[in-house]
Amino acid sequence: MIYFTSIYEDEITHQVMLKLYESSGFSSEYNAIPCQGKGKIKKRINAYNNAAQHGYFFVITDLDNDYECAPKLVNDWLTVKKSSNFLFRVAVHEIEAWLLADSENLADFFAISKKNIPKEPDNELDPKGIIISLANRSRKREIREAIVPIDNYASIGPEYNVKLQTFVRDFWNLELARKRSPSLDKAIEALKKYQIEKLT
């Protein structure tokens, strides 16, 4: 078993990481470092990489629209040689794209038509905006009130993070999602390869 220190932007991403560990069967979480946004991760990325000399570290951040592709973000942020104990993955374009990739369960959770969910979420530049738009169509009042912003001053609804954490933890199917999200599929394969290398 490999025990990781998890580094992430928000609790939705954290729940995704826990699901990744659970699905692998060979990894788990030793410690968690919430960073409340990608700026803090970027600022400390080389320090985390250095700390990986003494333990296993797993980082997930969003690509957003800051870079053309994930490798460019990684190369720009990580200015030292990557430790062999350091796993660094990028969600394209946001972690919400990985949730959209399980269209079947998201449609059920939101009580919307599956046809309204993008078939290639990694190609969407604003997955979070799509999540909010889909929630606004929900037949469930509780979904609309939780996820849709209450006014023009809010970017997300009052329980956006809580509801999506619940979705990831209790409904999100990793195997279905990886079929529609290449960046998620690559993250799963990277974790699998990492485990093979470290456990053999």
N, C-alpha and C positions, 0 to 999 in steps of 0.2 A: 504494500500500500504506500502511495505517495501522498504526503500531507503538504498542501500548499498554503502560502500566505496569499490571500486574494486581494487584489487592488482594483478598484472600480470607481466609476463616476457616481453611481446612484444605486438605490436599493433594488430597482428593477434589474439592473445588470448583475447585481449580487445574486438575486434569485436565479437568473440564467446560469451563472457560474455554478451554483449549488446543484442545479439540474444536470449540468455537464458532468460534474464529479459523480453524481449518483448514477448516471447512465453508463459511465465508464466501468464502474465496479472496482476500479483499481486506484482511485484517488479520492481525497477528501480534503476538507478545510482544516487547517491548523490555526490560522489567524486571519482576521479580516481588517482591511484598511479602507474605509470609505473616504473618498476624496472630494465629494460634492462638486463635481465638474472636472473637465479634462485639464484645465490649467494647472491644477496642483499635481496631477499625474505627470504632465510634461516637465514641470519644474523639478520633480524628484526622480524622474525615470532612471537617470544614471546611478543615483544613490540606491534605488531598489535593485538595480542590476548588480551593483557591487555587493549588496547584502545577500544576494543569491549565492554567493560563495559559501554561505553558511546555512543554506536552506533552500527550499523550492518556492519560487514566486510565479504567480499567474496574474497577468494584467490584461484587462479588456477595456478598450476605449472606443469611442465613436469616430468614424472618419469625418462626419458632417460634410461640409462643402469646403473644408480648409485645404484639402489636397486632392490631386487628380486620382490617386489610387492609394491603397493601404501601404504598399512597400515604400512609397515616398514619405508617408507619415513616419513610419518606423525608422527609416534612414535619417530623417531630419531630427527626430527626437533622441534617438539612441546614438550618442556621439562617441561611445567607447565600444570595445569588443563585447558582444553579447555573451553573458555567462551561460554555460551549458545547463544551469538550473533555472534559467529565466525563460518563461513562456509568455510571449507578447502577441496578442491577437487584436484585430480591428474589425468592428462591426460596420458594415457598409449599408446605408450611410449613417444609420443610427441603430441602436439596439432594438428599437421598435420594428425595424424591418424584419428582424428574426421572429418577432411575435406575429407579424402579418403573414409570415411564411406558412404558419399553420392556419390556413384559411378556414378549414372545417371547424375546428374548435373555437376559433375567434368568432366566427359567424354565430355559433350557438351561444357563446358567452355574451355577445353583444345583442343577440336577437335581431340579426340583420340577414340580408341575403348574401350568400357566399359570392355571388357574381359581382358584388360591389368592391370586393377586396382585390387589389392588384396581384396579378399572377407572377410577376417578377419584382418583388419588393426591393431587392438590392439596387434596382435601376431608379427607384424613387428618391428624389432629392430631399423630401420632407416627410419621412415616415411618421413622425410624431403628429404632424398636421393631418395626415391621413387617418391616424387613429382617432383623433378628435372629431374629424368629419364623419367617420363611420359611427362613432358613439352618438353623435347628434341625430343619426337616423334610427337609433335603437328604439325598439318597441318597449324597452324597459326604462321606466322613469329613473330608477336608481342609477343606471348606467349613464344616462344623459346628465343627471345632476352631479355625478361624481367626476366625470371626465371632461365635460365641456366647460370652458371658462365662463365664469358668471358675469363678467363684464369685459370691456376693452382693455382694462388694466392688467388682467391676468392672462398668462400664457397657457395655463392648463387649469383643469377643474380642481376643486378643493380636495378630492380623493383620487386624483389621477394615479398617483404612485401606489396607493393602497390597492386599488382595483386591479391594476396591471400586475402587481406582485402576486395577488391572489390567482390571477389567470395563469401566470407562469408556474406557480407552485402546484396548483391543483388541476389545471386543464391543458396546458401547453404540451404538445407532443413533439418531442425533439426529432424523432425519426421522420415524421411528416414534414416538419419545418425545413429540415436540411435539404429536402428535395427541391424546394423553391428558393433557397437562399445559398448561393455559392460561398459567400463569406462565412456563414454558419457551418456549412459542410467542411470547409477548410479548417475551421477552428476545431471541430470534432476530430478530424483526421490528424491534426497537429497534436492534440492531446493524446490520441491513441498511439501515435508514433513515439511521442515523448515517453509514455508509459512503457512501451516495448523496450526502448533504449535503456531506460533506467532500471527496469525490473529483470532484465536478462543479462 
